[in-house]
């Protein structure tokens, strides 16, 4: 695992997780939430959450609940503020200091809701077997993380497909089914979001920003920017 990555997993008897850090020493936090706490939060969510999410939660029938293992960047996790607060205090905590029960419940809620949404994405895939759908979604999340980390250097979606061991067609088709956005549009969105950060924080020519964000020229960049945000980048800059 890399810096700022989170592993969400269900505890399995007899299985030991080991993390190797060969280059640099790494501080890590392991948070073990009891099944009783998860069950309590789960029961409350069913009563309070509206719409499709309730159906996903109820379908788990918690006594048979199987949490899907997932590795993701902390910034993608809805409960990141809770994790950052505990990480920032890692050196301050004394032996007798404890994390509040409220904090644990909040974190459990984020994990359960995220897992329910992941299950909803699984249902969007057309594969017949559940095990096949889970493997596909696992690979798609690997591809999504690869885009998140390398969007500045990715030139073709085929690079992402190779990284998650899928054919380009299968990756593109299932990515759109599961995430409701094509991988090309997701990659474009990441590049444009980064260009906005550069516009706001750096005093650069728009042509230089276009090249830095992987666009062949200013015209192509401006066209993509306007299509996404309904304003040209020069006008966006003037409005800041």
C-alpha positions as CSV (number, residue, x, y, z in Angstrom):
1,X,0.0,0.0,0.0
2,X,1.0,3.6,-0.7
3,X,0.9,6.8,1.4
4,X,-2.7,7.9,2.1
5,X,-4.2,4.7,1.0
6,X,-7.0,2.9,2.9
7,X,-7.7,-0.8,3.1
8,X,-11.3,-1.6,4.0
9,X,-11.8,-5.3,4.7
10,X,-13.8,-7.7,6.8
11,X,-11.8,-9.5,9.4
12,X,-11.2,-13.2,8.6
13,X,-10.2,-15.8,11.2
14,X,-6.7,-17.1,10.8
15,X,-5.7,-14.4,8.2
16,X,-2.9,-12.0,9.1
17,X,-2.4,-8.8,7.0
18,X,1.2,-7.7,6.5
19,X,2.4,-4.5,4.9
20,X,5.9,-4.1,3.6
21,X,7.6,-0.7,3.3
22,X,10.9,-1.3,1.8
23,X,12.0,2.3,0.9
24,X,10.6,4.4,3.7
25,X,9.4,3.9,7.2
26,X,5.6,4.2,7.3
27,X,3.2,5.0,10.1
28,X,-0.1,3.1,9.8
29,X,-3.3,2.9,11.8
30,X,-5.4,-0.2,12.1
31,X,-9.0,0.4,13.2
32,X,-11.0,-2.7,14.3
33,X,-14.7,-2.0,14.6
34,X,-16.6,-4.7,16.4
35,X,-19.5,-6.6,14.6
36,X,-21.8,-5.4,17.4
37,X,-21.1,-1.8,16.5
38,X,-21.5,-2.4,12.8
39,X,-24.8,-4.2,13.4
40,X,-26.1,-1.3,15.6
41,X,-25.2,1.3,12.9
42,X,-26.6,-0.9,10.2
43,X,-29.9,-1.3,11.9
44,X,-30.3,2.5,12.4
45,X,-29.3,3.2,8.8
46,X,-32.1,0.9,7.5
47,X,-34.6,2.9,9.5
48,X,-33.3,6.4,8.5
49,X,-31.9,6.2,4.9
50,X,-34.4,6.8,2.1
51,X,-34.7,5.3,-1.4
52,X,-32.5,2.8,-3.2
53,X,-29.8,2.9,-0.6
54,X,-32.2,1.2,1.9
55,X,-32.8,-1.6,-0.5
56,X,-29.1,-2.1,-0.8
57,X,-28.6,-2.1,2.9
58,X,-31.5,-4.4,3.6
59,X,-30.3,-6.8,0.9
60,X,-27.2,-7.5,2.9
61,X,-29.2,-9.0,5.8
62,X,-26.3,-8.2,8.2
63,X,-25.9,-11.6,9.8
64,X,-24.7,-12.8,6.3
65,X,-22.9,-9.5,5.6
66,X,-19.7,-9.7,3.6
67,X,-17.8,-6.5,3.3
68,X,-16.0,-6.2,-0.1
69,X,-12.3,-5.7,0.3
70,X,-11.2,-2.4,-1.3
71,X,-8.1,-0.3,-1.4
72,X,-8.6,3.4,-2.1
73,X,-7.1,6.8,-1.8
74,X,-8.1,8.6,1.4
75,X,-9.4,11.5,-0.7
76,X,-12.0,9.2,-2.3
77,X,-13.4,8.1,1.1
78,X,-16.4,10.0,2.5
79,X,-15.1,9.5,6.0
80,X,-11.6,11.0,5.3
81,X,-12.1,13.8,7.8
82,X,-12.4,11.3,10.6
83,X,-9.3,9.4,9.5
84,X,-7.3,12.6,9.1
85,X,-8.2,13.8,12.5
86,X,-6.9,10.6,14.1
87,X,-3.8,10.5,11.9
88,X,-2.9,14.1,12.8
89,X,-3.1,13.2,16.5
90,X,-1.0,10.0,16.1
91,X,2.0,11.5,17.9
92,X,-0.1,13.3,20.5
93,X,-2.2,10.4,21.9
94,X,-1.2,9.2,25.3
95,X,-1.6,5.7,26.5
96,X,-4.9,6.5,28.2
97,X,-6.5,8.5,25.4
98,X,-9.3,6.8,23.5
99,X,-11.2,7.5,20.3
100,X,-14.8,8.4,21.1
101,X,-17.6,6.0,20.5
102,X,-19.3,8.7,18.4
103,X,-16.2,8.7,16.1
104,X,-16.4,4.9,15.7
105,X,-20.1,5.0,14.8
106,X,-19.5,7.8,12.2
107,X,-16.7,5.8,10.6
108,X,-18.8,2.7,10.6
109,X,-21.7,4.5,8.9
110,X,-19.4,5.8,6.1
111,X,-18.0,2.2,5.5
112,X,-21.5,0.6,5.4
113,X,-22.9,3.2,3.0
114,X,-19.9,3.0,0.7
115,X,-20.2,-0.8,0.6
116,X,-23.9,-0.5,-0.2
117,X,-23.1,1.8,-3.1
118,X,-20.4,-0.6,-4.3
119,X,-23.1,-3.3,-4.3
120,X,-25.3,-1.1,-6.3
121,X,-22.6,-0.7,-8.9
122,X,-22.2,-4.5,-9.0
123,X,-25.8,-4.8,-10.0
124,X,-25.3,-2.5,-13.0
125,X,-22.9,-5.0,-14.6
126,X,-24.3,-7.6,-16.9
127,X,-22.2,-10.5,-15.9
128,X,-24.2,-13.5,-14.7
129,X,-22.1,-14.8,-11.7
130,X,-21.8,-12.7,-8.6
131,X,-18.2,-13.7,-8.2
132,X,-17.5,-12.5,-11.8
133,X,-19.1,-9.2,-11.1
134,X,-17.1,-8.7,-7.9
135,X,-13.8,-9.5,-9.8
136,X,-14.8,-7.0,-12.5
137,X,-15.6,-4.2,-10.1
138,X,-12.3,-4.9,-8.2
139,X,-10.4,-4.4,-11.5
140,X,-12.4,-1.3,-12.4
141,X,-11.5,0.2,-9.0
142,X,-7.9,-0.6,-9.7
143,X,-8.2,1.2,-13.0
144,X,-10.0,4.2,-11.5
145,X,-7.2,4.5,-8.9
146,X,-4.6,4.3,-11.6
147,X,-6.3,7.2,-13.5
148,X,-6.5,9.2,-10.2
149,X,-2.8,8.8,-9.6
150,X,-1.5,9.0,-13.2
151,X,-4.0,11.2,-15.2
152,X,-1.3,13.7,-16.1
153,X,0.8,11.1,-18.0
154,X,-1.9,8.8,-19.4
155,X,-2.3,9.2,-23.1
156,X,-4.6,6.4,-24.0
157,X,-7.3,4.4,-22.1
158,X,-5.6,1.2,-23.3
159,X,-2.8,1.9,-20.8
160,X,-5.4,1.8,-18.0
161,X,-7.0,-1.4,-19.3
162,X,-3.6,-3.1,-19.4
163,X,-2.9,-2.1,-15.8
164,X,-6.0,-3.8,-14.6
165,X,-5.7,-6.8,-16.8
166,X,-8.7,-6.2,-19.0
167,X,-9.2,-5.8,-22.8
168,X,-9.7,-2.2,-23.7
169,X,-13.3,-2.8,-25.0
170,X,-14.3,-4.8,-21.9
171,X,-12.8,-2.1,-19.6
172,X,-14.5,0.8,-21.3
173,X,-17.8,-1.0,-21.5
174,X,-17.9,-2.1,-17.8
175,X,-16.4,1.1,-16.5
176,X,-19.3,3.1,-18.0
177,X,-21.9,0.5,-16.8
178,X,-20.6,0.6,-13.2
179,X,-19.5,4.2,-12.7
180,X,-22.0,5.9,-15.1
181,X,-19.2,7.7,-16.9
182,X,-16.9,6.6,-19.6
183,X,-13.2,6.1,-18.7
184,X,-12.3,8.7,-21.3
185,X,-14.7,11.3,-19.8
186,X,-13.4,10.4,-16.3
187,X,-9.8,11.0,-17.4
188,X,-10.8,14.2,-19.1
189,X,-12.6,15.4,-16.0
190,X,-9.4,14.8,-13.9
191,X,-7.3,16.8,-16.3
192,X,-9.7,19.7,-16.4
193,X,-10.0,19.7,-12.6
194,X,-6.2,19.9,-12.4
195,X,-6.2,22.7,-15.0
196,X,-8.6,24.7,-12.8
197,X,-6.2,24.3,-9.9
198,X,-3.3,25.6,-12.0
199,X,-5.4,28.6,-13.2
200,X,-6.3,29.5,-9.6
201,X,-2.9,28.9,-8.1
202,X,-0.3,29.5,-10.8
203,X,0.5,32.5,-13.0
204,X,0.8,30.5,-16.2
205,X,-0.3,31.1,-19.8
206,X,-3.3,29.1,-20.7
207,X,-1.4,27.5,-23.5
208,X,1.2,26.2,-21.0
209,X,-1.6,24.9,-18.8
210,X,-3.1,23.1,-21.8
211,X,0.2,21.3,-22.5
212,X,0.9,20.5,-18.8
213,X,-2.6,18.9,-18.6
214,X,-2.0,16.7,-21.6
215,X,-3.9,18.6,-24.3
216,X,-2.2,19.0,-27.7
217,X,-3.0,22.7,-28.0
218,X,-4.9,25.6,-26.4
219,X,-7.8,25.2,-28.9
220,X,-8.5,21.6,-27.9
221,X,-8.2,22.4,-24.2
222,X,-10.5,25.4,-24.5
223,X,-13.1,23.4,-26.3
224,X,-13.0,20.6,-23.7
225,X,-13.1,23.1,-20.9
226,X,-16.2,24.9,-22.3
227,X,-18.0,21.7,-23.0
228,X,-17.5,20.6,-19.4
229,X,-18.0,23.8,-17.5
230,X,-20.0,25.9,-20.0
231,X,-17.4,28.7,-19.9
232,X,-14.1,29.2,-21.7
233,X,-10.9,29.0,-19.5
234,X,-10.0,32.7,-20.2
235,X,-13.4,33.8,-19.0
236,X,-13.1,31.5,-16.0
237,X,-9.8,33.1,-15.1
238,X,-11.1,36.7,-15.4
239,X,-14.0,35.8,-13.0
240,X,-11.7,34.6,-10.2
